[in-house]
Amino acid sequence: MERVSSVDSFDLKSHPNEMLNGLRYFERAIKDPSSDVVKKKAFDWGSVEMVSLAKCLLSLCRDAEKLFSEEKRLVKLSAPTYILGDLHGNFHDLVCFEKAFWRMGPLLTPCSFLFLGDYVDRGDNGIEVIAYLLAQKILAPDKFTLIRGNHELRTVQEMFTFKSECETKFGKTVGKQIWHAVNSCFDAMPVAALVDDKIFCVHGGIPSPDTGFQVLSDINTIPVPLKDAEHESPLAWELMWNDPVKLELLNEEQKESLKKSEGFIFNSRRGTGHMFSCKALEDFLQENNLSHVVRAHEVQQAGFQVLQKGKLLTVFSSSHYCGGSNEAACILADRQKLRTIRLDTS
C-alpha cells in the first residue's frame, strides 16, 4: 500500500488536512467577541463555499479508493485496537471519540482504530463523517481501518438519507457526483478484519454455508470493486447483513429449522441474509481457531452487548440513535482481552 510521507501527513495544505481543518471549523460555534452574539452555530458550515468543499472531498475519494483497493478483503491488525460500530452520520459522537482516544491524531497514538461500517444514513452528517474518516485513512492508512457495512450500498442509501443529504448540501448535480464518488470508495472497502489472528471483526455476522464459505482466506477472494454485492458475492452480502438469532422471538417451526440447518435460518426481520445460533458461532470459532467475533449492525441501549456465551460482542457507536436514548460505545482489543468502553457524548 502506498504511504503518505510524514512530511505530507503534517502538510496543512494537503487535501486531507484541509478537510480536517474545515471539519474543525464546522464543529465549533463562533461568537462575535465584542457582543457575544453567535455568528456561526456549532455543526454548521456557515458561509463556507460548498463547491470548494466538494472538490476537496472528490480528491479524498480518489485517493482513498486507491488505498482501499490495495487492501486485503480481510484486513489483519495487531492489538491494541479500538473497535467502533455504527456511526450513521453522527459527527458529534465521532468528535467525542477523537477527543477521548486520538486527540493528538492517529499517527501520535499507539493504538489502531477499526470502524465496522454504517458511516452514513439516518444521521444528519453522513458527509462530514465519511469526509473525516477518508482524510484520516489517507494520512494514516495503517492506523485507520474502515470496513463496509450494509449502509455502504447504493440501494440502501436510496431508501434512507445519504443520497438526498449529498444533493441538499451540494446541489443536485455536484451532489450526485459526490454520492457516486463516495460509493466508489465503499465498493473498494474491505469487508472484515482480524485482530491478532483471534478476533474476527465484521459489520453484520458470520456467513452461512450457503455462501460457499469454508475458511477465512475465502474472504480475500471477494471481488474488488464490489458494486452489486447481493449478486456478485453472497459471502460479502452475508458478512454485511447477518445477525445473531434471538431464540425468544422464534416460533417452534423456526427453532426446528435452526437445528436442521447447521444453526442458520433466513433473516426474516431484515428480509435478507441469515440469523445464526450460538452453536453456529461456536463451530465458526473452532474451525477458524478464533476466540471472539465483534460486530455492529444493531443498536444497543448501553452501546454494546455481550452475547452467545461471551463469544460475540455487538458494538454501536452512535448515541441517541434516531432520537432514542441509547449510549455510544467502543471496544478495546488489547493483551488478548476485550474491554467495553461507554462514551459520555453529552
Backbone hydrogen bonds, N-H to C=O, Kabsch-Sander energy under -0.5 kcal/mol:
donor,donor_aa,acceptor,acceptor_aa,energy
9,S,5,S,-2.4
10,F,6,S,-1.2
11,D,8,D,-1.3
12,L,10,F,-0.8
14,S,11,D,-1.9
18,E,14,S,-2.9
19,M,15,H,-2.5
20,L,16,P,-2.3
21,N,17,N,-2.5
22,G,18,E,-2.4
23,L,19,M,-2.6
24,R,20,L,-1.6
25,Y,21,N,-1.7
26,F,22,G,-2.4
27,E,23,L,-2.0
28,R,24,R,-1.4
30,I,40,K,-2.5
32,D,37,V,-3.1
35,S,32,D,-0.6
36,D,32,D,-3.1
39,K,30,I,-3.1
39,K,37,V,-0.6
40,K,30,I,-1.8
43,F,26,F,-1.3
44,D,26,F,-1.7
48,V,45,W,-2.2
50,M,48,V,-0.8
53,L,49,E,-1.6
54,A,50,M,-2.4
55,K,51,V,-2.1
56,C,52,S,-2.0
57,L,53,L,-2.4
58,L,54,A,-2.7
59,S,55,K,-1.8
60,L,56,C,-2.0
61,C,57,L,-2.4
62,R,58,L,-1.9
63,D,59,S,-2.0
64,A,60,L,-3.0
65,E,61,C,-2.5
66,K,62,R,-1.4
67,L,63,D,-1.7
68,F,64,A,-2.9
69,S,65,E,-2.4
70,E,66,K,-1.3
71,E,67,L,-0.6
71,E,68,F,-1.2
75,V,73,R,-0.6
75,V,192,A,-2.4
77,L,75,V,-0.5
77,L,194,L,-3.1
81,T,333,A,-2.2
82,Y,112,S,-2.8
83,I,331,I,-3.4
84,L,82,Y,-0.5
84,L,114,L,-3.1
85,G,329,A,-0.6
86,D,315,V,-0.6
87,L,118,D,-1.9
88,H,118,D,-2.9
89,G,119,Y,-2.4
90,N,87,L,-1.4
91,F,89,G,-1.2
94,L,90,N,-1.6
95,V,91,F,-2.4
96,C,92,H,-1.6
97,F,93,D,-2.4
98,E,94,L,-2.3
99,K,95,V,-2.5
100,A,96,C,-1.6
101,F,97,F,-2.6
102,W,97,F,-0.5
102,W,98,E,-2.0
105,G,102,W,-2.2
108,L,105,G,-1.0
109,T,106,P,-1.5
112,S,80,P,-2.2
113,F,143,K,-3.4
114,L,82,Y,-3.2
115,F,145,T,-2.8
116,L,84,L,-2.5
123,G,121,D,-2.3
125,N,89,G,-2.1
129,V,125,N,-2.4
130,I,126,G,-2.5
131,A,127,I,-2.5
132,Y,128,E,-2.3
133,L,129,V,-2.3
134,L,130,I,-2.6
135,A,131,A,-2.1
136,Q,132,Y,-2.4
137,K,133,L,-2.3
138,I,134,L,-2.2
139,L,135,A,-2.0
140,A,136,Q,-2.6
143,K,140,A,-1.3
144,F,140,A,-2.2
145,T,113,F,-2.8
145,T,143,K,-0.6
147,I,115,F,-2.3
148,R,190,P,-2.1
150,N,240,M,-0.6
152,E,149,G,-1.6
157,Q,153,L,-2.3
158,E,154,R,-2.3
159,M,155,T,-0.6
159,M,156,V,-1.0
160,F,156,V,-1.0
163,K,157,Q,-0.6
165,E,161,T,-2.4
166,C,162,F,-2.3
167,E,163,K,-1.8
168,T,164,S,-2.3
169,K,165,E,-2.4
170,F,166,C,-2.0
171,G,167,E,-1.5
175,G,171,G,-2.5
176,K,172,K,-1.8
177,Q,173,T,-1.5
178,I,174,V,-2.6
179,W,175,G,-2.5
180,H,176,K,-2.6
181,A,177,Q,-2.4
182,V,178,I,-2.9
183,N,179,W,-2.1
184,S,180,H,-1.7
185,C,181,A,-1.4
186,F,182,V,-2.1
187,D,183,N,-2.4
188,A,184,S,-0.8
188,A,185,C,-1.0
189,M,185,C,-0.7
189,M,186,F,-1.0
191,V,73,R,-1.9
192,A,73,R,-1.6
193,A,201,C,-2.5
194,L,75,V,-2.9
195,V,199,I,-2.6
196,D,77,L,-2.8
196,D,194,L,-0.6
198,K,195,V,-2.2
199,I,195,V,-2.2
200,F,198,K,-0.7
200,F,292,H,-2.4
201,C,193,A,-3.3
201,C,199,I,-0.5
202,V,294,V,-2.1
203,H,191,V,-0.5
204,G,239,L,-2.8
205,G,239,L,-0.8
211,T,208,S,-1.6
212,G,209,P,-1.8
213,F,208,S,-0.6
218,D,215,V,-2.1
219,I,216,L,-1.9
220,N,217,S,-1.0
221,T,218,D,-1.8
222,I,219,I,-1.6
226,L,187,D,-2.1
227,K,225,P,-0.6
229,A,227,K,-0.6
231,H,228,D,-0.8
232,E,228,D,-2.9
233,S,229,A,-2.1
237,W,233,S,-2.4
238,E,234,P,-2.2
239,L,235,L,-2.2
240,M,236,A,-1.5
241,W,237,W,-1.5
242,N,238,E,-2.5
243,D,274,H,-1.7
245,V,276,F,-2.9
247,L,245,V,-0.7
249,L,246,K,-2.1
250,L,247,L,-1.5
255,K,251,N,-2.2
256,E,252,E,-2.1
257,S,253,E,-2.2
258,L,254,Q,-2.2
259,K,255,K,-1.5
260,K,256,E,-1.5
261,S,257,S,-1.2
262,E,259,K,-0.5
263,G,258,L,-1.7
264,F,261,S,-1.2
265,I,275,M,-2.0
267,N,273,G,-2.3
268,S,266,F,-1.7
270,R,267,N,-0.5
271,G,267,N,-2.0
272,T,267,N,-0.9
275,M,265,I,-3.1
276,F,243,D,-2.0
277,S,263,G,-2.2
281,L,277,S,-2.1
282,E,278,C,-2.6
283,D,279,K,-2.4
284,F,280,A,-2.2
285,L,281,L,-2.7
286,Q,282,E,-2.4
287,E,283,D,-2.8
288,N,284,F,-1.4
289,N,286,Q,-1.0
290,L,285,L,-2.7
291,S,198,K,-2.6
292,H,198,K,-1.3
293,V,311,K,-2.4
294,V,200,F,-2.7
295,R,313,L,-2.9
296,A,203,H,-2.0
303,G,300,Q,-1.2
305,Q,314,T,-2.0
307,L,305,Q,-0.5
307,L,312,L,-3.4
311,K,307,L,-0.6
311,K,308,Q,-1.6
312,L,307,L,-1.9
313,L,293,V,-2.5
314,T,305,Q,-2.7
315,V,295,R,-2.4
316,F,303,G,-3.1
317,S,86,D,-1.2
320,H,326,N,-2.5
321,Y,318,S,-0.5
323,G,320,H,-1.8
324,G,321,Y,-1.9
327,E,301,Q,-2.5
328,A,343,L,-0.6
329,A,316,F,-1.9
330,C,341,I,-2.2
331,I,83,I,-2.3
332,L,339,R,-3.0
333,A,81,T,-3.1
333,A,331,I,-0.6
334,D,332,L,-0.7
334,D,337,K,-2.4
337,K,334,D,-1.3
339,R,332,L,-2.6
339,R,337,K,-0.5
341,I,330,C,-2.8
343,L,328,A,-2.7
345,T,343,L,-0.9
